[in-house]
Amino acid sequence: MSKLLFVALLLPAAVQAQVVECPKFYPWQDTSLAEVPYGHKGVGNLSKAPLMSGSMWGREPRREGVELIGETKKVKGGFDTRYAFGPDEDKWFACWYGKDGIVQWWEKMDKTSTNCVVEVRTTVARTDYPNDPVSVKATCK
């Protein structure tokens, strides 16, 4: 029994990974906007946009967040970017949509993770504005 306990103490604790995949489109469908600019009576619309890319950010979105620079490696069909963090450092995964990436979706990642990999893969031969978006996934441990 004591040998089994000793072996169990030597084995590293299983590290639970947080995996987040970007939605393929955002918004999922054309969306009417409730906001009306001052002095106007029109209707705003945000068109469904395909996923274009993703990256990791420090600090909360819209609060002077900083896009983080990671180590990028080309792989078949795309690229992987590795990021290293200090313990308890804020990290956000951002998904970029539309031709210029002006629409974003943000996911807060677990503060205790210290290593993240963002995988970007092209799913079809891309043109300037693809019919089928890329695949983007973040894995943090």
Buried (B, 14 or more C-beta within 10 A) or exposed (E): EEEEEEEEEEEEEEEEBBEBBBEBBBBEEEEEEEEEEEEEEEEEEBEBBBBBBBBBBBEEEEEEBEEBEBEEEEEEEBBBBEBEBEEEBBBBBBBBBBEEBEBBBEBEBEEBBBEBBBBBBBBEEEEEEBEEBBBBBBBBB
